[in-house]
Amino acid sequence: MAADLEELVALMPFARQLGIALDEASAERVVARLDWAPRLCTSGGLMHGGALMALADTAGALVTFLGLPEGATTATITSTSQLFRPVTGGAVRAVAVPLNRGRTAVTAQTSLFDAGGRLVAQTTQIQAVR
């Protein structure tokens, strides 16, 4: 069952501050987006790697959270990102899926794509089930 997208963003003040929006959210897949903006850039108009990693962390944590038993919560315990190409405009789309759901930890993988559909980065994270 998909959750109300605006309510989910409201639960994540940092994601809202960055400007992350959700296009789809369920326990099987989360699709989020972050529009390029000068405030999110380093020199030369390149989107900051930290902004990209925050987008990936948000999507991965959310796909984990939506698959948890009622009353449980999650926290990122490891996160590994590979950055493949710079983002200089448009929106970055994050697609997060669970790779493994264990009793005490969930492994999620998030792929980031630029406006042209090219792979920008990939993040694998482990989320503790609390």
C-alpha positions in Angstrom: 0.0 0.0 0.0 1.5 3.3 -1.0 1.7 6.1 1.6 0.6 9.7 1.2 3.6 11.4 -0.3 3.2 14.8 1.2 2.8 13.4 4.7 6.0 11.3 4.3 8.0 14.4 3.3 6.6 16.2 6.3 8.1 13.5 8.6 11.6 14.4 7.3 12.4 18.1 8.0 15.9 17.8 6.5 14.6 16.3 3.2 12.0 19.1 3.1 14.7 21.7 3.7 16.7 20.3 0.8 13.7 20.3 -1.5 13.3 16.6 -1.9 10.0 15.5 -3.4 8.5 12.1 -3.6 6.9 10.7 -6.7 6.3 7.2 -5.4 6.6 5.5 -2.1 5.9 1.9 -1.0 7.8 -0.9 0.8 9.0 -2.2 -2.6 10.2 1.0 -4.2 10.6 4.7 -3.5 11.1 7.3 -6.2 12.3 10.7 -5.0 13.6 13.7 -6.8 15.8 16.7 -6.1 15.9 19.7 -8.5 19.3 21.2 -9.3 19.6 24.6 -7.6 22.6 27.0 -7.0 22.3 26.6 -3.2 23.0 22.8 -3.6 26.2 23.3 -5.6 29.9 23.4 -5.3 32.1 25.5 -7.6 31.3 25.5 -11.3 27.6 24.8 -10.8 28.1 21.1 -9.9 25.5 19.7 -7.5 27.2 18.9 -4.2 27.9 15.2 -3.6 26.5 15.7 -0.1 23.2 16.7 -1.6 23.2 13.6 -3.8 24.0 11.4 -0.9 21.3 13.0 1.2 18.8 12.3 -1.6 19.9 8.6 -1.7 19.9 8.3 2.1 16.4 9.7 2.3 15.0 7.4 -0.4 16.8 4.3 1.1 15.6 5.0 4.6 12.1 5.6 3.4 11.9 2.3 1.5 13.2 0.6 4.6 10.7 2.4 6.9 7.7 1.6 4.8 8.5 -2.2 5.1 8.9 -2.2 8.9 6.5 -3.8 11.3 4.1 -1.3 13.0 5.9 0.6 15.8 9.4 0.0 14.5 11.7 2.6 13.2 15.0 2.7 11.4 18.4 4.5 11.4 21.2 4.4 8.8 24.2 2.5 10.2 26.3 2.3 7.0 26.1 4.0 3.6 28.4 3.6 0.6 28.1 5.9 -2.4 29.8 5.8 -5.8 29.5 9.0 -7.8 29.8 8.5 -11.5 29.0 11.8 -13.2 28.4 15.4 -12.3 24.9 17.0 -12.2 24.8 20.6 -13.7 21.1 21.1 -14.1 17.7 19.5 -14.2 16.3 17.1 -11.6 18.0 14.1 -10.1 15.7 11.1 -9.7 16.4 8.5 -6.9 15.0 5.0 -7.2 15.4 2.9 -3.9 14.7 -0.7 -3.5 15.3 -3.1 -0.6 17.9 -5.8 -1.4 17.4 -7.7 1.8 15.0 -7.4 4.7 16.4 -9.0 7.9 15.0 -9.1 11.4 17.5 -6.5 12.7 18.8 -4.8 9.5 17.6 -3.9 6.0 19.9 -3.4 3.1 18.7 -0.9 0.5 20.1 0.2 -2.8 19.4 3.6 -4.3 20.3 4.6 -7.9 20.4 8.2 -8.9 19.7 9.3 -12.4 20.1 12.7 -14.1 17.4 14.4 -16.3 18.8 12.4 -19.3 18.3 9.1 -17.5 22.0 8.5 -17.1 23.3 6.9 -13.9 24.8 9.6 -11.7 25.4 7.6 -8.5 24.6 4.5 -6.6 24.3 4.1 -2.8 24.0 0.9 -0.8 23.1 1.3 2.8 22.3 -0.8 5.8 19.5 0.4 8.0 19.1 -0.8 11.6 15.6 -1.9 12.6 14.8 -0.4 15.9 
